[in-house]
Amino acid sequence: MTCYYEIEIQYQETTHGKAQIIAPSVLNKKNWHYVAVNEIQSKDIIQVDADASEHEIISLDSTIQLLNLTEAKTVKNSYPAPKIKQHNIGSINKTVQVDNLAINKTKAKYRDYQTVRWKFFLIDVPVKEI
């Protein structure tokens, strides 16, 4: 079962002069992805794939607001325009049959990242389309 949530986030410096976004601990060990980050209001939209009992637990957290798909799209559109870039995360090899010949084709595989600014840090956050 897929649900969308708007969550409050915090930032934290890590080692080697970098920073990361810290999501609510109720999301630990859950299957979730960022959809969009609002760096100005320290909020973001996430997509969570879990069973109903896990969604119940998540929705008990006061820093998390459940959104239906329409609401998630509306809230995402209200966020400042994101800075999106793509990172090459590997390639996909595929064999195609052409006139009795097997031809190997390689296609690059990309992932979208939203660049978020916090203090003087730039954080690349992997995002998923809704």
C-alpha positions as CSV (number, residue, x, y, z in Angstrom):
1,M,0.0,0.0,0.0
2,T,1.4,3.4,-1.1
3,C,0.8,6.6,0.9
4,Y,2.2,10.1,0.7
5,Y,3.1,12.2,3.7
6,E,4.4,15.7,4.3
7,I,7.0,15.5,7.0
8,E,9.1,18.0,9.0
9,I,12.8,17.5,8.5
10,Q,16.0,18.6,10.2
11,Y,19.5,18.9,8.9
12,Q,22.7,17.6,10.4
13,E,26.4,18.1,9.6
14,T,28.3,14.9,8.9
15,T,31.9,14.2,8.6
16,H,34.1,15.5,5.8
17,G,32.3,18.9,5.5
18,K,29.0,17.5,4.3
19,A,25.4,17.5,5.6
20,Q,22.3,15.3,5.4
21,I,18.6,15.5,5.9
22,I,17.3,13.8,9.0
23,A,13.7,12.4,8.7
24,P,11.5,11.5,11.7
25,S,12.7,8.3,13.4
26,V,9.3,6.6,12.9
27,L,10.4,6.1,9.2
28,N,13.5,4.0,10.2
29,K,13.5,0.6,8.6
30,K,10.5,1.6,6.4
31,N,10.5,1.5,2.6
32,W,10.2,5.2,1.7
33,H,11.4,7.7,-0.9
34,Y,11.6,11.5,-1.2
35,V,9.3,13.1,-3.7
36,A,10.2,16.8,-3.1
37,V,12.0,18.9,-0.5
38,N,10.9,22.4,0.6
39,E,14.2,23.7,2.0
40,I,12.6,27.0,3.0
41,Q,10.1,25.5,5.3
42,S,12.1,22.4,6.3
43,K,9.4,20.1,5.0
44,D,9.3,17.4,2.3
45,I,6.9,15.0,0.7
46,I,7.7,11.3,0.9
47,Q,6.2,8.2,-0.6
48,V,5.9,5.2,1.8
49,D,5.2,1.6,0.6
50,A,4.1,-0.4,3.7
51,D,1.1,-2.3,5.0
52,A,-1.8,-0.7,6.8
53,S,-0.5,-1.3,10.3
54,E,2.8,0.5,9.5
55,H,0.9,3.4,8.0
56,E,-1.1,3.7,11.2
57,I,2.1,3.9,13.3
58,I,3.5,6.6,10.9
59,S,0.4,8.7,11.1
60,L,0.6,8.9,14.9
61,D,3.7,11.0,14.6
62,S,2.7,14.7,15.1
63,T,5.4,15.9,12.6
64,I,3.8,13.9,9.8
65,Q,0.7,14.7,7.8
66,L,-1.0,12.0,5.6
67,L,-1.7,13.2,2.0
68,N,-3.7,11.5,-0.7
69,L,-2.3,11.6,-4.2
70,T,-4.1,14.7,-5.3
71,E,-3.0,16.6,-2.1
72,A,0.6,15.4,-2.5
73,K,0.7,16.8,-6.1
74,T,-0.9,20.1,-4.9
75,V,1.6,20.5,-2.0
76,K,4.5,19.6,-4.2
77,N,3.5,22.2,-6.7
78,S,3.3,24.8,-3.9
79,Y,6.9,24.2,-3.0
80,P,9.6,26.4,-4.6
81,A,10.8,25.0,-8.0
82,P,13.3,22.3,-7.3
83,K,16.8,22.2,-8.7
84,I,16.8,18.7,-10.3
85,K,19.8,17.0,-11.8
86,Q,20.5,13.4,-12.9
87,H,23.3,11.1,-11.8
88,N,24.3,8.1,-13.8
89,I,23.9,5.1,-11.5
90,G,25.0,2.4,-13.9
91,S,23.8,0.9,-17.1
92,I,21.3,-1.7,-18.3
93,N,22.5,-4.3,-20.8
94,K,19.8,-5.6,-23.1
95,T,20.0,-8.1,-26.0
96,V,17.8,-7.3,-29.0
97,Q,17.1,-9.6,-31.9
98,V,17.5,-8.0,-35.3
99,D,17.3,-10.1,-38.5
100,N,18.5,-13.3,-36.8
101,L,21.3,-11.5,-35.0
102,A,21.5,-10.9,-31.3
103,I,22.7,-7.4,-30.7
104,N,23.8,-6.2,-27.2
105,K,22.6,-2.7,-26.4
106,T,23.7,-0.7,-23.3
107,K,21.5,2.0,-22.0
108,A,22.5,4.4,-19.2
109,K,20.4,4.3,-16.1
110,Y,19.8,7.6,-14.3
111,R,18.4,8.8,-11.0
112,D,16.9,12.2,-10.3
113,Y,18.3,14.3,-7.4
114,Q,17.0,17.5,-6.0
115,T,19.8,19.8,-4.8
116,V,18.8,21.4,-1.4
117,R,20.7,24.2,0.3
118,W,21.2,24.3,4.1
119,K,23.5,26.9,5.5
120,F,26.5,26.7,3.2
121,F,25.9,23.0,2.3
122,L,24.4,21.6,-0.9
123,I,22.7,18.3,-0.3
124,D,21.7,16.0,-3.2
125,V,18.5,14.2,-2.3
126,P,17.3,11.3,-4.5
127,V,13.7,12.0,-5.5
128,K,11.0,10.0,-7.1
129,E,8.2,11.3,-9.4
130,I,4.5,10.9,-8.4
